[in-house]
């Protein structure tokens, strides 16, 4: 039966304006918005009374909401360490999100109380200082995870984020997945194997055409979940509005679900929209909250914009000056602006000259100093600038004409909310992204409660290698057994002789029988018992499987045996009788 989420829908899309970036003009202004949610602060329906990280769970979901959708230290009971130190997080139930709750709350009805919990990360969640806000979210989420592991080393984690929180989730997961263990096998954050799932909705760092399940074997589902997502391994065309923040998930590849709606420009920006990418980079350095609140540029926000644009222009010219022959290269001025407008851009060393590069990556020869001002390359450079500008913006005009803000964030129709749209899975329609995430998190929580091993790609590969090795060993053993030709053992007659100091050596090639763990050499062939064969100095009275009495009998004397070469008989191993 397909998984169905509670019929409760997001409360009111009109009070949610959610996005990483929205664009207002072809100038350098970008106005973005992410989730603005009215929080419901309640403890009456809290799923578990969690006072501190001293309370352990089999699995904890780390939930990271969008703009404004985050706990507040002044209004919400916060999670604490065992010694009472507040942590930047609140238990689900003490803080609720109309959006994230539908996913992280799903496992509650599938596992026993006390096995699963979800906590919401507190971080600025604004567009005032976007980069600072996102990095704070990354730091806070990792701080909370480390605090939980310090008290509960066996806890498993899922990380779930939406909109601005999606950016936080991606960066936090990338850092966890790309850690290197120290000499003692310890990790600075948490062991990547303890992160069993990562859910990202509307990821601004998504790469062009990326699958919903980066690094998975199938592309249609995570490696540790068998249900296919909408029966397709192909993600939507386009990339996130902030492609420079993308990267590998490392050890978490195959355990990530990154959902993106085709028309959501935060994660599916058409490829040739260079101006919009530039606008997004500029917007990350502005107080977009103030611009949106005032609905215009004020002297303060105008001065801030001028400062940001001036800084980008200076950085662009410095970058060009660091190249001896930039005029001869294929890099356009627009490409330089996009590069230097990245918040993490590091200026080139002004004392070091570098060669310019053509489109195929080939470095051009540096110009001699006396020819540095040669304008011979200027006409071709202008042509490249025009061609490059047009080619890199062929999709910009269509996007602008379709109202990017309304397409992404429009009340009741914006693609940024498609992840919760109604679907009828019982009639063959695919699960929504939120429903799929809820089903996956539920399965992960049930696995954690049952103590099932974490099915990572590495573990599965190791299991395959062990199975292959066992098959090879078994085949070799059969071949060796077939090639060996043991001799038959003639009947032996007990003789009354003086006891030997030690039992006689086993007859080469004789069959063996196990009796309660002891090996009887010279066992019967074809069901004919051999009487008086010593076991640790005690004879056994001709029983195929042996008995307690036979194994303890101590009156018979050691025997002398004679070997008569006869026809070859196969070696037989008889299981002990119980």
Secondary structure, 3 states (H helix, E strand, C coil): CCCCCCCCCCCCHHHCCCCCCCECCCCCCECCCCCCCCCCCCCCCCCCCCCCCCCCCCEEEEEECCCCCCCCCCCCCCCECCCCCECCEEEECCECCCCCHHHHCHHHHCCCCCCEEEEEECCCCCCCCHHHHHHHHHHHHHHHHHHHHHHCCCCEEEEEEECHHHHHHHHHHHHHHCCCCCCCCCCCCCCHHHEEEEEEECCCCCCCCCCCCCCCCCCCCCCCCCCCCCCCCCCCCCECCCHHHCCCCHHHCCCEEEECCCCCCCCCECCCCHHHHHHHHHHCCCCHHHHHHHCCCCHHHHHHHHHHHHHHHHHHHHHHHCECCHHHCCCCHHHHHHHHCCCCCCCCCCCCCECCECCCCCECCCCCHHHCCCCCCHHHHHHHHHHHHHHCCCCHHHHHHCCHHHHHHCCCCCHHHHHHCCCCHHHCCCCCHHHHHHHHHHHHHHHHHHCCCCCCHHHHHHHHHHHHHHHHHHHHHHHHHHHCCCECCCCCECCCCCCCCCCCCCCCCCCEEEECCEEEECCCECCECCEEEEECCEEEECCCCCCHHHHHCCCCCCCECCCCCCCECCCCEECCCC
